[in-house]
Amino acid sequence: MTTKLNDTRLALFGGPKTIDRPFKRYNPIGREEVEAAKQVVESGVLSQFIGAWDPDFYGGPKVKEFERKCENYFGVKHAITVNSWTSGLIAAVGAIGIEPGDEVIVTPFTMCASATAILHWNAIPVFADIDPDTFCLDPKSVEANVTPFTKAIMAVDIFGHSANMDALMEIARKHKLKVITDTAQAPGAMYKGRFAGTLSHVGGFSLNYHKHIHTGEGGILVTDDDELAERLRLIRNHAEAVVGDMDLANLTNMIGYNFRLGEIECAIGIAQLDKLAELVTGRQKIAQRLTVGLAGLKGLKTPTIEEGCTHSYYVYPLVFDVKKLGISRTRILEALQAEGLQGLAGGYVNVHLLPMYQRKIAYGTHGFPWSSDVCRREVNYAKGICPVAEELHDQTFAGFPMCLHELTDDDVALIIAAFRKVWAQLDSLHA
Ligand SMILES: *Cc1c(COP(=O)(O)O)cnc(C)c1O
């Protein structure tokens, strides 16, 4: 008879689970945030924005305090809060002076909002492929996708690692393009001594509740460009209502919104920013232990960190060499999940394959903007245009969301044990 202790069968085949308890939910919100929010609520001023040319056009005391604090922290000239990073991306694309029909080169391996922000201004997303090691835009593919209609590049610092900013900024200089960085997932990650998100013309971070630090919903735009900063602030707050009073001559994309972040969120953000470094360091320590613990497992690639970079591990990325292993990702994940591993999921996003791009239907029913004359050429979204991103998504990539759980040292040891157990019996998965 096998006892539980010496039963080494995979849980998938009836053996005991390696991890027999749920991981604790990640929650970076503590006393400091409660106190900060309470003070704002008690003050009665939950927002102080006015959508007219007035000192309060730029928001109330907590908005300003949080923005000045972000400027100091990230080492940028301007930080502008917004009510989500999706809003931030929309403001960024508008602020660079995009024209309808202009092309913006973007990665498909990202959350859909990166590309939607481009379409929002009736500009055309063009998808370039990604680097198989960092999962960020491959500069070679970006260069190959530049056309006379290209206006900008949108790089995404996916999972917590910066895109190759030196190469992307060089391409931008050569072709006179603007660069926007979507650093939603990588606040606190470094690129050659500077914070990821601060190396482009305009960048920024998400503050939604499943990122490293959060204010429930929210975002922060960062730029060193005075004019861009002012245009971002205008788009954030009903631009069209104030440009007259401001005597602004250039009305390009001065269609405004209400993208304003509230006083409560900004007060919470001030407290959260104090914790960012520690939270990211905590993730880096866990990731380091995982990488050491998973080393040597055949056909399993742990994260790559480029020279001069640090990773903030919003997601701990893994790649299975399914050809070498001769086992599908689905089967491996089944075995790991049966061992009690929570969170690890196969694939990521291939934005170009979403129905909106496949059918080229965004605004209305007639295929606007692609079908209109603002779009000056046939843009290809067919499967096959981004082979690296597609293979990762379809067959080889699995991400472990690090901001879902508060992992203890024991949890990390159990995760490693689950992988090692499955890898020791990979042959049994061939069936
Ligand atoms: C979260 C995220 C966004 C959107 O941010 P929100 O604050 O949720 O609007 C955009 N891009 C990426 C890569 C993200 O991870």
The ligand as a MOL file (V3000), in Angstrom:
LIG
                    3D

  0  0  0     0  0            999 V3000
M  V30 BEGIN CTAB
M  V30 COUNTS 15 15 0 0 0
M  V30 BEGIN ATOM
M  V30 1 C -3.2990 47.5710 -17.0840 0
M  V30 2 C -2.7960 47.9300 -18.4070 0
M  V30 3 C -3.3370 48.9790 -19.1810 0
M  V30 4 C -4.5750 49.7280 -18.7860 0
M  V30 5 O -4.4740 50.3460 -17.5690 0
M  V30 6 P -5.8120 50.7570 -16.7680 0
M  V30 7 O -5.3080 51.6030 -15.6660 0
M  V30 8 O -6.4600 49.4890 -16.3150 0
M  V30 9 O -6.6910 51.5070 -17.7110 0
M  V30 10 C -2.7250 49.3080 -20.3700 0
M  V30 11 N -1.6480 48.6320 -20.8150 0
M  V30 12 C -1.1280 47.6070 -20.1350 0
M  V30 13 C 0.0850 46.9220 -20.6910 0
M  V30 14 C -1.6910 47.2050 -18.9230 0
M  V30 15 O -1.1670 46.1670 -18.2630 0
M  V30 END ATOM
M  V30 BEGIN BOND
M  V30 1 1 1 2
M  V30 2 1 2 3
M  V30 3 2 2 14
M  V30 4 1 3 4
M  V30 5 2 3 10
M  V30 6 1 4 5
M  V30 7 1 5 6
M  V30 8 2 6 7
M  V30 9 1 6 8
M  V30 10 1 6 9
M  V30 11 1 10 11
M  V30 12 2 11 12
M  V30 13 1 12 13
M  V30 14 1 12 14
M  V30 15 1 14 15
M  V30 END BOND
M  V30 END CTAB
M  END
